[in-house]
Amino acid sequence: MIEWTGTPAYKQVAEDLRRRIAEGEFARTGQLPSLAQIRERYDVTVTVARDAIRQLKTDGLAVSHQGKGAFLTSDSVTLVRQAGPESAIAELRDEMSRLKSEVNELRERVAALEAG
């Protein structure tokens, strides 16, 4: 599920969890998958799973209770649906900036190789 795109793995996992929240997958119980379930589904480390949940908490979509897991906030579905296009645009801008930087670096390397 996680691909090498330059986007950190935890952000990819968090984004997929946001999508699943928006689709109402966790609405019945309000509970997000456990760290073990995230690790298994996305084939990631426990650190990546923790960071993905931490990102959702930072975004106001989840709260966690030690020993019980992470749960959706009462307005998580609304927040995810409202953030839709704006969030995607911000991510695309970040990605474009990163790609521009990489292209400039590659241009410099090519110029150095051609000069040398």
C-alpha positions as CSV (number, residue, x, y, z in Angstrom):
1,M,0.0,0.0,0.0
2,I,2.8,2.4,0.8
3,E,4.7,3.5,-2.2
4,W,8.0,5.3,-2.6
5,T,6.7,8.7,-3.7
6,G,8.8,11.1,-1.6
7,T,5.8,11.5,0.7
8,P,6.6,10.1,4.1
9,A,5.0,6.7,4.9
10,Y,3.2,8.0,7.9
11,K,1.5,10.7,5.8
12,Q,0.4,8.2,3.2
13,V,-1.1,6.0,6.0
14,A,-2.7,9.0,7.6
15,E,-4.2,10.1,4.3
16,D,-5.6,6.7,3.6
17,L,-7.1,6.6,7.1
18,R,-8.7,10.1,6.4
19,R,-10.2,8.6,3.3
20,R,-11.6,5.7,5.2
21,I,-13.0,8.1,7.9
22,A,-14.7,10.2,5.2
23,E,-16.3,7.1,3.8
24,G,-17.7,6.3,7.2
25,E,-15.8,3.0,7.7
26,F,-15.2,3.7,11.4
27,A,-18.5,5.4,12.2
28,R,-20.2,2.4,13.8
29,T,-17.6,2.0,16.6
30,G,-15.7,5.3,16.4
31,Q,-12.5,3.3,16.9
32,L,-9.6,3.5,14.6
33,P,-7.5,0.4,13.8
34,S,-4.9,-0.6,16.4
35,L,-1.2,-0.1,15.7
36,A,-0.9,-3.8,15.0
37,Q,-3.8,-3.6,12.5
38,I,-2.2,-0.6,10.8
39,R,1.2,-2.3,10.6
40,E,-0.4,-5.4,9.0
41,R,-2.6,-3.6,6.5
42,Y,0.0,-1.1,5.3
43,D,3.1,-3.2,5.9
44,V,4.8,-0.5,8.0
45,T,6.7,-0.2,11.2
46,V,5.2,0.6,14.5
47,T,6.8,4.0,14.4
48,V,5.1,4.8,11.1
49,A,1.7,3.6,12.5
50,R,2.2,5.8,15.6
51,D,3.1,8.8,13.6
52,A,0.0,8.3,11.4
53,I,-2.2,8.3,14.4
54,R,-0.3,11.2,15.9
55,Q,-1.0,13.1,12.6
56,L,-4.7,12.4,12.9
57,K,-4.7,13.6,16.5
58,T,-2.8,16.8,15.5
59,D,-5.4,17.4,12.8
60,G,-8.2,17.1,15.4
61,L,-9.6,13.9,13.9
62,A,-8.7,11.5,16.7
63,V,-8.0,11.2,20.4
64,S,-6.3,8.3,22.1
65,H,-6.7,6.6,25.4
66,Q,-3.7,4.6,26.7
67,G,-4.4,0.9,26.6
68,K,-7.7,1.4,24.7
69,G,-6.7,2.8,21.3
70,A,-7.5,5.8,19.1
71,F,-11.0,7.0,18.6
72,L,-12.6,9.5,16.2
73,T,-13.6,12.9,17.6
74,S,-17.2,13.8,17.4
75,D,-16.6,16.1,14.4
76,S,-13.9,14.1,12.6
77,V,-16.1,13.1,9.5
78,T,-17.1,16.8,9.1
79,L,-13.5,18.0,9.4
80,V,-12.3,15.4,6.9
81,R,-14.9,16.2,4.3
82,Q,-14.4,20.0,4.7
83,A,-10.7,19.7,4.3
84,G,-11.0,17.7,1.1
85,P,-9.8,19.9,-1.8
86,E,-7.8,22.4,0.2
87,S,-5.8,19.7,1.9
88,A,-5.2,18.0,-1.5
89,I,-4.1,21.3,-3.0
90,A,-1.7,22.0,-0.1
91,E,-0.2,18.5,-0.5
92,L,0.2,19.0,-4.2
93,R,2.0,22.4,-3.7
94,D,4.4,20.7,-1.2
95,E,5.0,17.9,-3.7
96,M,5.6,20.4,-6.5
97,S,8.1,22.4,-4.4
98,R,10.0,19.2,-3.6
99,L,10.0,18.1,-7.3
100,K,11.3,21.5,-8.4
101,S,14.1,21.3,-5.9
102,E,15.0,17.8,-7.1
103,V,15.0,19.0,-10.7
104,N,17.3,21.9,-9.9
105,E,19.7,19.5,-8.1
106,L,19.7,17.2,-11.1
107,R,20.4,20.1,-13.5
108,E,23.3,21.1,-11.3
109,R,24.7,17.5,-11.4
110,V,24.3,17.2,-15.1
111,A,26.0,20.5,-15.6
112,A,28.9,19.4,-13.4
113,L,29.2,16.1,-15.3
114,E,29.2,17.9,-18.6
115,A,31.8,20.4,-17.5
116,G,34.0,17.7,-16.0
